[in-house]
Amino acid sequence: MHIQTAAVHTLRDFEHGAVVPPVHLASTFELDPATEDGAYAYQRGSNPTRAQLETVLAALDDAEHGFAFASGMAATAAALSTLTVGDEVLLPASVYGGTYRFVDLVLPGRGITGRFVDDLGALTDADFTPSTRAVFIETPANPTLRITDLRRIIELAHRHGALVIVDNTFMTPVLQKPLALGADIVVQSATKYLAGHSDLLAGTVTTNDDTLAEAFALAQKAQGGVLAPQDSFRLIQAIKTLPLRLERQQSNAEAIVAHLREHEGIRQVWYPGSHSEEEARIHASQASGNGAVLSFELAAGLDSVAFLRALRFPAYAVSLGGVESLICRPATMTHEAMTPEARQNAGISDELLRLSVGIEDVADLLADLDQALAAAR
Ligand SMILES: *Cc1c(COP(=O)(O)O)cnc(C)c1O
């Protein structure tokens, strides 16, 4: 089944012939007094509506197991909770700000070390120590859109007995399936493309490993950061248009990248594969598209505040993946938890702007960018 069909038809045959699934709000479920058996017992452990969403999540990633959490960070925290005292995890220096915060401020208290690496793509055997238990990858990286070779890092990490966790938020299963390339765990902030309308906070974990799946079921039950039934239902519905939305968002982004590259008001544009032919080749070998996030810097002498104020459509706001375009300044917004040196090493200048492209008519977006660039002079 192709992914657009799976997004619509994975769940079928509901009571009364309903064509959308029911929402089960019950926090508790009646059990057989003799055996205390029942498919469900208490909402935190599992409930029918979240279970339906989790079936869809697994189907999208061709995975054995899917889990829905209350946010992308709850999902990432669950993935990193597979680590224990004395373990080390390798991460890119430009990793999502919330993940940076968790690794920087929470993991040390558990005796776990996060080692931030400037260029994760350049990892070699020498970077692994006996305590390296996991590698956490974002490809494309945010907001530099640098590409990491998943096959190479997965092979390297597995040779050293380390798990590979991929944050696939920017690509979604529509464009990239890291589990199929051998990754152990995929996390996503479903707040972004999966939900797609900037109106829902959610996170997902998928895996093919039964032992890891037990750990994630435990994380749901023991830590409790689960997605509520109403939000699970809304995410099931939103996912039905995910491939459709992303296709439009990506074609809009391609047109904007081509336009900005030719614009005298733009110093540089970053998009997957733009850093080198090698990265473009790697990205094309592991993903089926470039997605809908790009970054750029205005040419010297242009006033970025005037540019941002003049924009009519992209709202100046963090987040991405929604039907409406959003623009932000990573140095002061999404990546402010990093030190200035760490940002510099990761290639995130104070002037870099990140644009998440929505589903608007691209002619309106291009005209808007042009008039705002003119206003920035
Ligand atoms: C937003 C985001 C997260 C965190 O997700 P929340 O749903 O905001 O908790 C994690 N990783 C990436 C790449 C993100 O963009």
The ligand as a MOL file (V3000), in Angstrom:
LIG
                    3D

  0  0  0     0  0            999 V3000
M  V30 BEGIN CTAB
M  V30 COUNTS 15 15 0 0 0
M  V30 BEGIN ATOM
M  V30 1 C 9.6780 20.6410 17.5910 0
M  V30 2 C 10.7520 19.6060 17.5410 0
M  V30 3 C 10.9440 18.7120 18.5990 0
M  V30 4 C 10.1510 18.7860 19.8920 0
M  V30 5 O 8.8130 18.5230 19.6920 0
M  V30 6 P 7.6250 19.1200 20.6120 0
M  V30 7 O 6.4240 18.5130 20.0230 0
M  V30 8 O 7.7030 20.6090 20.4970 0
M  V30 9 O 7.8920 18.6850 22.0140 0
M  V30 10 C 11.9250 17.7420 18.4570 0
M  V30 11 N 12.6870 17.6690 17.3530 0
M  V30 12 C 12.5310 18.5170 16.3170 0
M  V30 13 C 13.4000 18.3750 15.1230 0
M  V30 14 C 11.5640 19.5110 16.3740 0
M  V30 15 O 11.4340 20.3730 15.3570 0
M  V30 END ATOM
M  V30 BEGIN BOND
M  V30 1 1 1 2
M  V30 2 1 2 3
M  V30 3 2 2 14
M  V30 4 1 3 4
M  V30 5 2 3 10
M  V30 6 1 4 5
M  V30 7 1 5 6
M  V30 8 2 6 7
M  V30 9 1 6 8
M  V30 10 1 6 9
M  V30 11 1 10 11
M  V30 12 2 11 12
M  V30 13 1 12 13
M  V30 14 1 12 14
M  V30 15 1 14 15
M  V30 END BOND
M  V30 END CTAB
M  END
